[in-house]
Amino acid sequence: MKTANFTDLRSNLKGYIDSVIDDSETVIVNRGKGTGVVLMSLEEYNSLKETEYIMSSPQTMEEIRTGEKDLEAGRGIGVDMDKL
């Protein structure tokens, strides 16, 4: 994770954006007095939003927990990834 102030970000915007995209880096931009923003790739943002959506559904989370318990108890089904 990198940090930058607004002036540095503005002066080196391309470098920060390249780092975010090419290196999966997150950049925190401080603006003073405890305020700021986070610069992240669209891919990472979409992943966070998808996780938030999944976790917001009690039914989905219960199904995930049930599946984890089934796997731990040896009730999983083997899948050959080459046949998918």
Helices and strands as residue ranges (DSSP letters): E 2-5, H 6-11, H 13-22, E 27-32, E 35-39, H 42-55, H 58-72, G 81-83
